[in-house]
Amino acid sequence: MTIPNRIKITPELIEAHGLKPDEYERILQLIGHEPSFTELGIFSAMWNEHCSYKSSKKWLRTLPTDGPHVLQGPGENAGVVDIGDGDCVVFKMESHNHPSYIEPYQGAATGVGGILRDVFTMGARPIAAMNALRFGAPDHPKTRHLVSGVVAGIGGYGNCFGVPTVGGEVEFDARYNGNCLVNAFAAGLARSDAIFLSEAKGVGLPVVYLGAKTGRDGVGGATMASAEFDESIEEKRPTVQVGDPFTEKCLLEACLELMASGAVIAIQDMGAAGLTCSAVEMGAKGNLGIELDLDRVPAREVGMSAYEMMLSESQERMLMVLRPELEEQAEAIFVKWGLDFAIVGKTTGDRRFRVFHQGELVADLPIKELGDEAPEYDRPWRETGLYSPLPAAQIDEPEDYGETLLQLVGSPNNCSRRWVYEQYDTLIQGNSLQTPGGDAGVVRVDGHPTKALAFASDVTPRYCEADPFEGGKQAVAECWRNLTATGAEPLAATDNLNFGNPERPEIMGQLVQAIQGIGEACRTLGFPIVSGNVSLYNETNGEAILPTPTIGGVGLIADWSQMARIGDGKTGDAIILFGGDGSHLGQSVYLRDCLNRTDGPPPPVDLAVEKRNGDFIRSAIRNGQLTACHDISDGGLALCLAEMALAAQQGMEIEIDAAGGPAHAQLFGEDQGRYVVTVPSELANFVCGNAEGAGVPFRRLGTVGGDRLTIGALFSISLKELRDSHESWFPDFMGANSMQSDAA
């Protein structure tokens, strides 16, 4: 048979598919002829940045991916980490940035759906979700619309599917005006001896299509996600997928039942690039070929072309290699759940990827080259210029410390996120022990009497721009610290690296140095990267986002009865600072939000100190010595104390040391590796003695009690004032949006 090529391949068509002229020449060399239109689409899907990681592979290889708990590192749908007793946790974080900016509800919803499929494709039942969201300036005309749609999409999909959303981040900055970020995280539980992989095995075995029907939604979505935006953005709306969480719930149950039957040899989610990527990856990993007959693919629209079917990113679909003797049993499971089940092809031994449509061979390509021989670039990069030191003495002190704290707790980036997380179901499945608002979400391990898993997500983009290496280290350290603050042993991490155009050396430099910082922190803290995602070209009309390498982490709590929260301090408890006094105001939120300055280097991260202090805190929590714990991050000590007081609904009497440095540096400095804890008064001397023995700096700050946060002679604020300021910004902001919508 010959491959039809009814559409002329022009330079304009090649460019529209995101392929460079030299990449197209490489295609010609590989296949020996001009590609058909369908073949061009397949190469475009497999060789774009989103699927091939062609700009980042060189640097991703430097990250630590092994560890004593790691069962599966990068390369599969998700990472897998052992938690003992024959159980494991499967988790990953992935971006859906471009689709969410174009169509916020469906973009965010399908981001949640996609990450959930990555987890249950491995054989795990999802138990927790998180999200890390970045939006433009609050006064930008599109920001409220995006916040409303993204939050509704996340809640709409996750709540209907039935997975608790246990944590996340929401931040605003003008640098995200033209390109919001939606990073979705999911984790699931599985048996360690029942993990399913995507590597096809065996020749002549049936390739089975599972789930929902294929439509035209999302055609070219992966290619769109690998390009920067311009004024033609609205034309990209048809590339956004449409999700159905109820179908996904059925798909979950059907897949887990099918896996238990022993029928599955290999299974792969149809995510980015849909049928193309899933089929090619399964075959290439197994050193096999794949043959597909598109006439057998369940379609929900009439007259779909081969190109559309191969590049559709319709949701809630899987591809599987099946044990043929169990075909009838497997089909019965999917029929019972009301889902499509169709044998659409077979495995072959010749390492070719062949696609038939309406009796014609429309693609015949070398499968290994499609998957493994995508271009790999060592792009030029340059180091970011670093800020000069900025001593606290060069930064103005507040005229009114109390008003400054109220300003910070009520600011867009530090106010309560209750408006957001109350739209998510945080308690479904009945295992949530901590819900959003603390350092980490915590979920019981179902079926185990004492174990729980902690989940956290962190990055400070302004640090990463000021110094990408230190910013990368800090993202890992803060995630590790947030897990530690609950008493969890940090096990492993996933990353979601969001950057601008890597063809610009200054952006590529941010990516390279951030990865170097992440790698150093992960090695020192014993916190390997087991899965992840790279999202590049996050910029509009040449304006790049802040570098945002989000880190999602998982920790294990052996006995959740000894878990710490931020708000469990009791009247009379001693309040103790561990890790030293604040001194560093460079790149702080005090500098940014109160003085309108962005200056100075970010706080340095001493990883040895970070580990020493964290190990001490974790031990104290496990020994039942602390009643509450909170790490110090944005806003420094003052914001940390305010958040603890609000969570506990208890006031605090605090004294700072005049010899400890300038008051504004002590209160608002964002020095790393620090925690505030509350301790029963009778244990305070004992805990401080242990800290001294461990070499951990400490300072007794004061006592829990009353209904005011009082810090020496600097200020005294009632909890009501703090709460009103902390809780009002988000509802007021989104309420204005509702009124505008009503008026329209």
Disulfide bonds with the S-S distance in Angstrom:
none
